[in-house]
Amino acid sequence: MKQQSDFGIDYPIKRETAPKNFLKLFYPFHYSVGMAVEKHLSGPDLTRHQTVILWIIHSKGEGGHTIHRKTIERLIGEWYELGSPAISKVLRAMADKNLNLISIKESRTSAREKVIRLTKKGQATVNDMMERTEAFIRLIADELTDEEISKGMEFMSRVGAIVESGLDQQK
């Protein structure tokens, strides 16, 4: 028997209908859920670009606090169409004494390359981002069963690993 969910998912869920069902969930998950999580990460003070840069440093940086500027440029370019001058402007504002979230130093190996490092205030801001957003996600998790959480995490982890392995570059 075929059921319909609020998002138009066709049941029973099968491999043959997975691509169509996945696309039906893309908008609500990517935009609605993604934007809600991003809003909590940003909090009241950070811009979207500042939030993404802090997240990149935290998740991709050495020890979660140090990263090359070129890496930020490459990774933020995957999310936003930002050119090098716009990225430099955001980074300078984040390093400004008023925000003081990051420091920008010359690389030891190349005078042209910059190394971005979280300041103490930047690390505290990232910690606040995480706590605030974990509290929001906890509210979501409270509406799910342990099995739904486990299966959902396994699915998202596998899909992320498959895409990050370069699958989108193969087609």
Sine and cosine of phi, psi and omega as CSV:
sin_phi,cos_phi,sin_psi,cos_psi,sin_omega,cos_omega
0.00,0.00,0.72,-0.69,-0.03,-1.00
-1.00,-0.03,0.78,-0.63,0.06,-1.00
-0.93,-0.37,0.27,-0.96,0.11,-0.99
-0.83,-0.56,0.71,-0.71,0.10,-0.99
-1.00,-0.06,-0.01,-1.00,0.05,-1.00
-0.88,0.48,-0.41,0.91,-0.04,-1.00
-0.98,-0.17,0.14,0.99,0.04,-1.00
0.98,0.19,0.35,0.94,0.01,-1.00
-0.94,0.35,0.69,-0.72,0.04,-1.00
-1.00,0.02,0.79,-0.61,0.03,-1.00
-0.93,-0.37,0.46,-0.89,-0.10,1.00
-0.93,0.38,0.49,-0.87,0.00,-1.00
-0.98,0.22,0.80,-0.59,-0.03,-1.00
-0.71,-0.71,0.30,-0.95,0.03,-1.00
-0.81,0.58,-0.63,0.78,-0.06,-1.00
-0.92,0.39,-0.54,0.84,-0.02,-1.00
-0.99,-0.15,-0.03,1.00,-0.05,-1.00
-0.85,0.53,-0.72,0.69,-0.02,-1.00
-0.86,0.51,-0.70,0.72,0.00,-1.00
-0.92,0.39,-0.68,0.73,0.02,-1.00
-0.91,0.42,-0.64,0.77,0.02,-1.00
-0.86,0.51,-0.70,0.71,0.01,-1.00
-0.91,0.42,-0.55,0.84,0.04,-1.00
-0.91,0.42,-0.47,0.88,0.01,-1.00
-1.00,-0.01,-0.20,0.98,-0.09,-1.00
-0.85,0.52,-0.79,0.62,-0.04,-1.00
-0.88,0.48,-0.81,0.59,-0.04,-1.00
-0.89,0.47,-0.57,0.82,-0.03,-1.00
-0.98,0.20,-0.79,0.62,-0.07,-1.00
-0.91,0.42,-0.74,0.68,-0.08,-1.00
-1.00,0.03,-0.83,0.56,-0.06,-1.00
-0.91,0.41,-0.82,0.58,-0.02,-1.00
-0.94,0.34,-0.74,0.67,-0.02,-1.00
-0.85,0.52,-0.70,0.72,-0.01,-1.00
-0.93,0.36,-0.58,0.82,0.04,-1.00
-0.91,0.41,-0.68,0.73,0.03,-1.00
-0.91,0.42,-0.70,0.71,0.01,-1.00
-0.87,0.49,-0.64,0.77,0.03,-1.00
-0.87,0.50,-0.66,0.75,0.01,-1.00
-0.95,0.31,-0.59,0.80,0.08,-1.00
-0.88,0.47,-0.69,0.72,-0.04,-1.00
-0.92,0.38,-0.60,0.80,-0.06,-1.00
0.89,0.46,-0.34,-0.94,-0.09,-1.00
-0.99,0.13,-0.21,0.98,-0.20,-0.98
-0.91,-0.41,-0.37,0.93,-0.12,-0.99
-0.99,-0.12,0.56,-0.83,0.14,-0.99
-0.99,0.17,0.20,-0.98,0.03,-1.00
-0.87,0.49,-0.68,0.73,-0.03,-1.00
-0.92,0.39,-0.65,0.76,0.05,-1.00
-0.89,0.46,-0.67,0.74,0.02,-1.00
-0.87,0.50,-0.73,0.68,-0.02,-1.00
-0.90,0.44,-0.67,0.74,0.01,-1.00
-0.89,0.45,-0.70,0.72,0.05,-1.00
-0.88,0.47,-0.65,0.76,0.01,-1.00
-0.90,0.43,-0.67,0.74,0.03,-1.00
-0.88,0.48,-0.72,0.70,0.02,-1.00
-0.87,0.49,-0.72,0.70,-0.03,-1.00
-0.90,0.44,-0.69,0.72,-0.14,-0.99
-1.00,-0.04,-0.43,0.90,-0.06,-1.00
-0.89,-0.46,-0.18,0.98,-0.06,-1.00
-0.98,0.20,0.36,-0.93,0.06,-1.00
-0.90,0.43,0.86,-0.50,-0.02,-1.00
0.91,0.41,0.21,0.98,0.00,-1.00
0.97,0.25,0.25,0.97,-0.06,-1.00
-0.61,-0.79,-0.17,0.98,-0.07,-1.00
-0.70,-0.71,0.70,-0.71,-0.04,-1.00
-0.42,-0.91,0.47,-0.88,0.08,-1.00
-0.98,0.22,0.60,-0.80,0.00,-1.00
-0.84,0.55,-0.64,0.77,-0.01,-1.00
-0.88,0.48,-0.56,0.83,0.03,-1.00
-0.93,0.38,-0.68,0.73,0.06,-1.00
-0.86,0.51,-0.73,0.69,-0.02,-1.00
-0.86,0.51,-0.70,0.71,0.00,-1.00
-0.91,0.42,-0.72,0.69,-0.08,-1.00
-0.96,0.29,-0.64,0.77,0.01,-1.00
-0.94,0.35,-0.48,0.88,0.07,-1.00
-0.90,0.44,-0.40,0.92,0.06,-1.00
-0.97,0.26,-0.37,0.93,-0.03,-1.00
-0.98,-0.18,-0.66,0.75,-0.08,-1.00
-0.75,-0.66,0.45,-0.90,0.10,-1.00
-1.00,0.04,0.98,0.21,0.01,-1.00
-0.92,-0.40,0.77,-0.64,0.07,-1.00
-1.00,0.08,0.14,-0.99,-0.02,-1.00
-0.83,0.56,-0.69,0.72,0.01,-1.00
-0.89,0.46,-0.63,0.78,0.01,-1.00
-0.92,0.39,-0.63,0.78,0.03,-1.00
-0.91,0.41,-0.67,0.74,0.04,-1.00
-0.86,0.51,-0.65,0.76,0.00,-1.00
-0.89,0.46,-0.71,0.71,0.01,-1.00
-0.90,0.44,-0.71,0.71,-0.01,-1.00
-0.89,0.45,-0.67,0.74,0.03,-1.00
-0.88,0.48,-0.66,0.75,0.02,-1.00
-0.90,0.44,-0.61,0.79,0.01,-1.00
-0.94,0.34,-0.45,0.89,0.01,-1.00
-1.00,0.01,-0.24,0.97,-0.02,-1.00
-0.85,0.53,0.51,-0.86,-0.06,-1.00
-0.85,0.53,-0.43,0.90,0.01,-1.00
-0.94,0.34,-0.64,0.77,0.05,-1.00
-1.00,-0.06,-0.76,0.65,0.04,-1.00
0.79,0.61,0.70,0.71,0.00,-1.00
-1.00,0.02,-0.49,0.87,-0.05,-1.00
-0.67,-0.74,0.30,-0.95,0.21,-0.98
-0.90,-0.44,0.51,-0.86,0.02,-1.00
-0.85,-0.53,0.89,-0.46,-0.02,-1.00
-0.80,-0.60,0.36,-0.93,0.10,-0.99
-0.95,0.32,0.61,-0.79,0.07,-1.00
-0.94,0.35,0.54,-0.84,0.06,-1.00
-0.93,0.36,-0.43,0.90,-0.08,-1.00
-0.99,-0.10,-0.31,0.95,-0.03,-1.00
-0.45,-0.89,0.82,-0.58,0.00,-1.00
-0.92,0.39,-0.38,0.93,-0.01,-1.00
-0.99,0.14,-0.38,0.93,-0.04,-1.00
-1.00,-0.04,0.64,-0.77,0.03,-1.00
-0.95,-0.32,0.54,-0.84,0.07,-1.00
-0.92,-0.39,0.78,-0.62,-0.01,-1.00
-0.97,-0.25,0.75,-0.67,-0.02,-1.00
-0.71,-0.71,0.67,-0.74,0.09,-1.00
-0.91,0.41,0.68,-0.74,0.16,-0.99
-0.99,0.14,0.06,-1.00,0.09,-1.00
-0.86,0.51,-0.67,0.74,0.03,-1.00
-0.91,0.42,-0.63,0.78,0.04,-1.00
-0.89,0.46,-0.68,0.73,0.03,-1.00
-0.90,0.43,-0.65,0.76,0.05,-1.00
-0.89,0.45,-0.61,0.79,0.03,-1.00
-0.91,0.42,-0.68,0.73,0.05,-1.00
-0.88,0.47,-0.68,0.73,0.03,-1.00
-0.87,0.50,-0.68,0.74,0.05,-1.00
-0.89,0.46,-0.67,0.74,0.03,-1.00
-0.83,0.55,-0.74,0.67,-0.05,-1.00
-0.90,0.43,-0.73,0.68,-0.02,-1.00
-0.88,0.48,-0.72,0.69,-0.02,-1.00
-0.88,0.48,-0.69,0.73,-0.07,-1.00
-0.97,0.22,-0.57,0.82,0.09,-1.00
-0.89,0.46,-0.61,0.79,0.04,-1.00
-0.89,0.45,-0.66,0.75,0.04,-1.00
-0.90,0.43,-0.72,0.70,-0.01,-1.00
-0.92,0.40,-0.52,0.85,0.07,-1.00
-0.87,0.49,-0.61,0.80,0.05,-1.00
-0.89,0.46,-0.62,0.78,0.05,-1.00
-0.92,0.39,-0.74,0.67,-0.04,-1.00
-0.87,0.49,-0.52,0.86,0.02,-1.00
-0.90,0.44,-0.33,0.94,0.01,-1.00
-1.00,-0.03,-0.03,1.00,-0.07,-1.00
-0.90,-0.43,0.38,-0.93,0.11,-0.99
-0.99,0.12,0.28,-0.96,0.06,-1.00
-0.86,0.51,-0.62,0.78,0.01,-1.00
-0.91,0.41,-0.67,0.74,0.04,-1.00
-0.89,0.47,-0.67,0.75,0.02,-1.00
-0.89,0.46,-0.75,0.66,-0.03,-1.00
-0.88,0.48,-0.76,0.65,-0.01,-1.00
-0.91,0.42,-0.62,0.78,0.02,-1.00
-0.91,0.42,-0.69,0.72,0.02,-1.00
-0.90,0.43,-0.68,0.74,0.04,-1.00
-0.87,0.48,-0.70,0.72,-0.01,-1.00
-0.89,0.45,-0.76,0.64,-0.03,-1.00
-0.89,0.46,-0.62,0.78,0.01,-1.00
-0.89,0.45,-0.71,0.70,0.00,-1.00
-0.91,0.41,-0.71,0.71,0.01,-1.00
-0.88,0.47,-0.70,0.71,0.03,-1.00
-0.86,0.51,-0.70,0.71,0.00,-1.00
-0.90,0.44,-0.65,0.76,0.00,-1.00
-0.90,0.43,-0.72,0.69,-0.01,-1.00
-0.92,0.39,-0.70,0.72,-0.01,-1.00
-0.93,0.37,-0.32,0.95,0.03,-1.00
-0.96,0.30,-0.07,1.00,0.04,-1.00
0.97,-0.23,0.23,0.97,-0.01,-1.00
-0.83,0.56,-0.64,0.77,-0.03,-1.00
-0.93,0.36,-0.29,0.96,0.03,-1.00
-1.00,0.09,-0.29,0.96,-0.09,-1.00
-0.99,0.15,-0.34,0.94,-0.08,-1.00
-0.99,-0.16,0.00,0.00,0.00,0.00
